[in-house]
Amino acid sequence: MKLAALTRAFEPRPNVETCVVHTGQHYDERLAGNLFSELEMKKPDVQLAVGAGAISWQMAEILGRLDSVLVEFAPDRVIVVGDVTSTLAGALAASNRGIPVAHIEAGLRSFDPTMPEERNRMLTDHLSDRLFVTEPAGVDNLRREGVDPARIHLVGNVMIDTLERERVRAADSDVRARLGLADSSYLVATLHRPENVDEPSVLREAVDALAEISHSCPVVFPIHPRTRQRLAASTEGERLRRSRGIQLVDPLGYRDFLHLQAGATAVLTDSGGIQEETAVLGVPCLTVRRSTERPVTLEHGSSRLVPANAGAIVEAWSAVARGEWVVRPPPPLWDGRAALRIADVLLGSAAAAASVG
């Protein structure tokens, strides 16, 4: 979703050639492959096809395979997005070749050192010479870490660029009718982070909460492949399947899921991207995390941190059901033009007025 906005921002620029590299870290066709056609993007120019494996193994494979690509294409700059293993590997590979790096979504911090994503974010930021930030807290974090202010650019959120482009077409989705939800309120749930699904006792708390909520409100649970594996290895999967008010579905396409979110009474998730999308859609988001690297969603009232505890989750849902959850307008610069600002900065346009220095 982020890449779609970026590639479109560069397409009309004269004398700019882009090469899109898909590392294959996210290899499930339902989660990654179909998005290219759905978002009307060309297929990646290079497929590294790394696939599944331990983090250290994936990192080594991406570094080795990407280095050959950098030698062949000799780019003037490498752009990396987000906080996954591929993000850090891309920044390292470019840095090793002396190629400047731009990091999209720079400066986000959860202050939880146990999260691989937190290490990826911090290391990538300090390898990059251009840091594109989604929210003011990111600017503060980078300055506190001693980053030169001239390298920091507050531009908004490229995730929202794609949301704004696709929301009209997403409105035509029939996913709610297919799931029997066309005329009813419902909760959407997604969980995939290790802190929530890898520990059986924590996963049980989440299942307890969803079962309780489903007594008064239908629950739709698109299941991430990681979560499906954990549920299959425990008794919780069978409990969910037996719950009459819970629908377990495969991962949905982008427009279907956007449509489902937009019509939900609330969303329960541990996804950072969904935190951002619900902030713009005006849907209450129960964020089942110890901390979040996206505090602007808390400040604007769309998201609240909820412990992975059944009682806490049910109480947060009850606050939504009682109408006590007021969502404010979206954060500044989350207006669908972030990628254009990024292109302006990287190409030296006078329109790059969002620079922070």
Secondary structure by P-SEA (a helix, b strand, c coil): caaaaaaaaacccccbbbbbbbccccccccccccccccccccccccccccccccaaaaaaaaaaaaaaaaaaacccccccccccaaaaaaaaaaaaacbbbbbccccccccccccaaaaaaaaaaaaccbbbbccaaaaaaaaaaccccccccccccaaaaaaaacaaaaaacccccccccccccbbbbbbbcccccccaaaaaaaaaaaaaaaccbbbbbbccaaaaaaaaacaaaaaaaacccbbbbccccaaaaaaaaaaccccccccaaaaaaaaaabbbbbccccccccccccccccbbbbcccaaaaaaaaaaaaacccccccccccccccaaaaaaaaaacccccccccc
